[in-house]
Amino acid sequence: MVSEISPLEMNVSDNKLTLKNAPVGKQVVIYTIIGNKVRQIEIKSSNEEHELKLPRAIYIFKLEGVVKKFVIK
């Protein structure tokens, strides 16, 4: 029996980061669009939410080889 691995889902809405199927023990690293590191969040559960409280800007989120760009409005 082969078990399917669900893909990582990473979304930002209303200044909240939502993770689904995230690798526990790893870290999401958040950078400004020019490459300055602004935050690092340790993942404690495969499905979780984090209040970001970031100013309006464009950010790059990196987690285990997945890189996404989000706009905080």
N, CA and C atoms as an extended XYZ file, in Angstrom:
219
Properties=species:S:1:pos:R:3:atomname:S:1:resname:S:1:resid:I:1 pbc="F F F"
N         0.844       -1.184        0.000 N   MET     1
C         0.000        0.000        0.000 CA  MET     1
C         0.889        1.248        0.000 C   MET     1
N         0.658        2.123       -0.962 N   VAL     2
C         1.440        3.339       -1.089 CA  VAL     2
C         0.620        4.505       -0.554 C   VAL     2
N         1.200        5.283        0.367 N   SER     3
C         0.478        6.433        0.893 CA  SER     3
C         0.874        7.663        0.089 C   SER     3
N        -0.097        8.496       -0.210 N   GLU     4
C         0.167        9.717       -0.959 CA  GLU     4
C         0.602       10.813        0.000 C   GLU     4
N         1.599       11.573       -0.403 N   ILE     5
C         2.046       12.716        0.376 CA  ILE     5
C         1.329       13.938       -0.165 C   ILE     5
N         0.603       14.624        0.703 N   SER     6
C        -0.124       15.814        0.282 CA  SER     6
C         0.848       16.969        0.115 C   SER     6
N         0.643       17.786       -0.922 N   PRO     7
C         1.555       18.916       -1.143 CA  PRO     7
C         1.366       20.011       -0.093 C   PRO     7
N         2.435       20.720        0.146 N   LEU     8
C         2.420       21.846        1.073 CA  LEU     8
C         1.522       22.951        0.529 C   LEU     8
N         0.676       23.494        1.384 N   GLU     9
C        -0.135       24.659        1.032 CA  GLU     9
C         0.274       25.791        1.958 C   GLU     9
N         0.617       26.947        1.356 N   MET    10
C         1.038       28.110        2.116 CA  MET    10
C         0.288       29.311        1.543 C   MET    10
N        -0.530       29.956        2.381 N   ASN    11
C        -1.322       31.097        1.942 CA  ASN    11
C        -1.249       32.218        2.971 C   ASN    11
N        -1.388       33.447        2.472 N   VAL    12
C        -1.444       34.611        3.347 CA  VAL    12
C        -2.708       35.382        3.028 C   VAL    12
N        -3.475       35.689        4.072 N   SER    13
C        -4.695       36.477        3.931 CA  SER    13
C        -4.916       37.230        5.237 C   SER    13
N        -5.289       38.497        5.140 N   ASP    14
C        -5.542       39.326        6.322 CA  ASP    14
C        -4.377       39.296        7.313 C   ASP    14
N        -3.145       39.324        6.777 N   ASN    15
C        -1.921       39.351        7.590 CA  ASN    15
C        -1.770       38.090        8.457 C   ASN    15
N        -2.327       36.957        7.970 N   LYS    16
C        -2.179       35.663        8.639 CA  LYS    16
C        -1.601       34.663        7.656 C   LYS    16
N        -0.624       33.903        8.115 N   LEU    17
C        -0.036       32.823        7.332 CA  LEU    17
C        -0.747       31.531        7.703 C   LEU    17
N        -1.274       30.826        6.708 N   THR    18
C        -1.928       29.542        6.919 CA  THR    18
C        -1.102       28.464        6.232 C   THR    18
N        -0.764       27.431        6.993 N   LEU    19
C         0.005       26.307        6.462 CA  LEU    19
C        -0.818       25.036        6.565 C   LEU    19
N        -0.762       24.221        5.495 N   LYS    20
C        -1.390       22.900        5.500 CA  LYS    20
C        -0.377       21.919        4.942 C   LYS    20
N        -0.284       20.764        5.570 N   ASN    21
C         0.649       19.708        5.172 CA  ASN    21
C         2.099       20.180        5.255 C   ASN    21
N         2.404       21.001        6.241 N   ALA    22
C         3.754       21.545        6.412 CA  ALA    22
C         4.647       20.550        7.158 C   ALA    22
N         5.943       20.559        6.858 N   PRO    23
C         6.865       19.656        7.550 CA  PRO    23
C         7.176       20.153        8.965 C   PRO    23
N         6.762       19.390        9.959 N   VAL    24
C         6.960       19.752       11.368 CA  VAL    24
C         8.458       19.803       11.679 C   VAL    24
N         8.853       20.839       12.431 N   GLY    25
C        10.245       20.992       12.816 CA  GLY    25
C        11.043       21.876       11.865 C   GLY    25
N        10.489       22.182       10.718 N   LYS    26
C        11.163       23.058        9.755 CA  LYS    26
C        10.773       24.504       10.031 C   LYS    26
N        11.294       25.430        9.230 N   GLN    27
C        11.014       26.843        9.463 CA  GLN    27
C        10.614       27.559        8.186 C   GLN    27
N         9.636       28.445        8.325 N   VAL    28
C         9.279       29.369        7.252 CA  VAL    28
C        10.134       30.613        7.483 C   VAL    28
N        10.831       31.036        6.456 N   VAL    29
C        11.647       32.242        6.554 CA  VAL    29
C        11.022       33.290        5.643 C   VAL    29
N        10.815       34.493        6.171 N   ILE    30
C        10.161       35.570        5.440 CA  ILE    30
C        11.183       36.663        5.167 C   ILE    30
N        11.245       37.075        3.890 N   TYR    31
C        12.172       38.111        3.448 CA  TYR    31
C        11.398       39.252        2.799 C   TYR    31
N        11.987       40.456        2.848 N   THR    32
C        11.438       41.562        2.065 CA  THR    32
C        11.780       41.294        0.607 C   THR    32
N        11.170       42.046       -0.285 N   ILE    33
C        11.406       41.860       -1.715 CA  ILE    33
C        12.870       42.131       -2.093 C   ILE    33
N        13.592       42.905       -1.261 N   ILE    34
C        15.006       43.172       -1.553 CA  ILE    34
C        15.953       42.201       -0.838 C   ILE    34
N        15.386       41.227       -0.132 N   GLY    35
C        16.201       40.161        0.443 CA  GLY    35
C        16.532       40.261        1.911 C   GLY    35
N        15.996       41.239        2.617 N   ASN    36
C        16.239       41.335        4.061 CA  ASN    36
C        15.334       40.364        4.812 C   ASN    36
N        15.914       39.552        5.689 N   LYS    37
C        15.135       38.592        6.490 CA  LYS    37
C        14.379       39.351        7.573 C   LYS    37
N        13.052       39.144        7.638 N   VAL    38
C        12.246       39.853        8.633 CA  VAL    38
C        11.676       38.941        9.713 C   VAL    38
N        11.533       37.670        9.408 N   ARG    39
C        10.953       36.770       10.409 CA  ARG    39
C        11.275       35.323       10.060 C   ARG    39
N        11.311       34.497       11.110 N   GLN    40
C        11.503       33.063       10.972 CA  GLN    40
C        10.486       32.400       11.885 C   GLN    40
N         9.711       31.477       11.348 N   ILE    41
C         8.643       30.833       12.122 CA  ILE    41
C         8.873       29.326       12.132 C   ILE    41
N         8.991       28.753       13.331 N   GLU    42
C         9.152       27.302       13.443 CA  GLU    42
C         7.791       26.628       13.333 C   GLU    42
N         7.742       25.550       12.583 N   ILE    43
C         6.488       24.812       12.380 CA  ILE    43
C         6.380       23.737       13.449 C   ILE    43
N         5.306       23.816       14.228 N   LYS    44
C         5.098       22.871       15.330 CA  LYS    44
C         3.999       21.863       15.027 C   LYS    44
N         3.199       22.146       13.995 N   SER    45
C         2.099       21.268       13.603 CA  SER    45
C         1.969       21.342       12.083 C   SER    45
N         1.544       20.274       11.449 N   SER    46
C         1.464       20.285        9.985 CA  SER    46
C         0.387       21.229        9.453 C   SER    46
N        -0.595       21.571       10.281 N   ASN    47
C        -1.623       22.529        9.895 CA  ASN    47
C        -1.710       23.597       10.981 C   ASN    47
N        -1.341       24.826       10.621 N   GLU    48
C        -1.360       25.889       11.626 CA  GLU    48
C        -1.479       27.271       10.986 C   GLU    48
N        -1.815       28.253       11.826 N   GLU    49
C        -1.940       29.649       11.416 CA  GLU    49
C        -1.024       30.505       12.274 C   GLU    49
N        -0.503       31.568       11.659 N   HIS    50
C         0.362       32.495       12.382 CA  HIS    50
C        -0.045       33.920       12.048 C   HIS    50
N        -0.237       34.727       13.074 N   GLU    51
C        -0.495       36.161       12.891 CA  GLU    51
C         0.837       36.797       12.525 C   GLU    51
N         0.896       37.508       11.403 N   LEU    52
C         2.169       38.046       10.925 CA  LEU    52
C         2.475       39.445       11.437 C   LEU    52
N         1.488       40.318       11.469 N   LYS    53
C         1.671       41.712       11.903 CA  LYS    53
C         2.806       42.391       11.135 C   LYS    53
N         2.818       42.202        9.834 N   LEU    54
C         3.825       42.819        8.972 CA  LEU    54
C         3.256       44.068        8.314 C   LEU    54
N         4.096       45.075        8.071 N   PRO    55
C         3.618       46.269        7.361 CA  PRO    55
C         3.312       45.946        5.899 C   PRO    55
N         2.538       46.827        5.271 N   ARG    56
C         2.170       46.639        3.870 CA  ARG    56
C         3.418       46.592        3.004 C   ARG    56
N         3.566       45.517        2.254 N   ALA    57
C         4.720       45.351        1.368 CA  ALA    57
C         4.593       44.011        0.641 C   ALA    57
N         5.584       43.724       -0.183 N   ILE    58
C         5.679       42.432       -0.854 CA  ILE    58
C         6.749       41.626       -0.125 C   ILE    58
N         6.450       40.366        0.167 N   TYR    59
C         7.365       39.506        0.915 CA  TYR    59
C         7.579       38.185        0.181 C   TYR    59
N         8.730       37.587        0.437 N   ILE    60
C         9.069       36.275       -0.098 CA  ILE    60
C         9.072       35.294        1.081 C   ILE    60
N         8.332       34.192        0.933 N   PHE    61
C         8.242       33.166        1.969 CA  PHE    61
C         8.956       31.917        1.454 C   PHE    61
N         9.876       31.368        2.252 N   LYS    62
C        10.605       30.165        1.854 CA  LYS    62
C        10.404       29.074        2.894 C   LYS    62
N        10.103       27.873        2.405 N   LEU    63
C         9.933       26.709        3.286 CA  LEU    63
C        10.280       25.458        2.503 C   LEU    63
N        11.340       24.777        2.896 N   GLU    64
C        11.714       23.484        2.312 CA  GLU    64
C        11.691       23.483        0.780 C   GLU    64
N        12.344       24.418        0.167 N   GLY    65
C        12.401       24.447       -1.296 CA  GLY    65
C        11.203       25.078       -1.968 C   GLY    65
N        10.191       25.435       -1.211 N   VAL    66
C         9.022       26.123       -1.767 CA  VAL    66
C         9.211       27.616       -1.509 C   VAL    66
N         9.097       28.404       -2.571 N   VAL    67
C         9.254       29.852       -2.466 CA  VAL    67
C         7.997       30.496       -3.032 C   VAL    67
N         7.380       31.383       -2.227 N   LYS    68
C         6.165       32.066       -2.675 CA  LYS    68
C         6.272       33.541       -2.372 C   LYS    68
N         5.648       34.332       -3.220 N   LYS    69
C         5.619       35.783       -3.029 CA  LYS    69
C         4.199       36.169       -2.608 C   LYS    69
N         4.098       36.971       -1.540 N   PHE    70
C         2.801       37.420       -1.051 CA  PHE    70
C         2.820       38.937       -0.866 C   PHE    70
N         1.675       39.541       -1.082 N   VAL    71
C         1.511       40.976       -0.863 CA  VAL    71
C         0.687       41.170        0.406 C   VAL    71
N         1.229       41.909        1.371 N   ILE    72
C         0.477       42.244        2.569 CA  ILE    72
C        -0.158       43.606        2.304 C   ILE    72
N        -1.483       43.652        2.346 N   LYS    73
C        -2.212       44.894        2.052 CA  LYS    73
C        -2.668       45.577        3.303 C   LYS    73
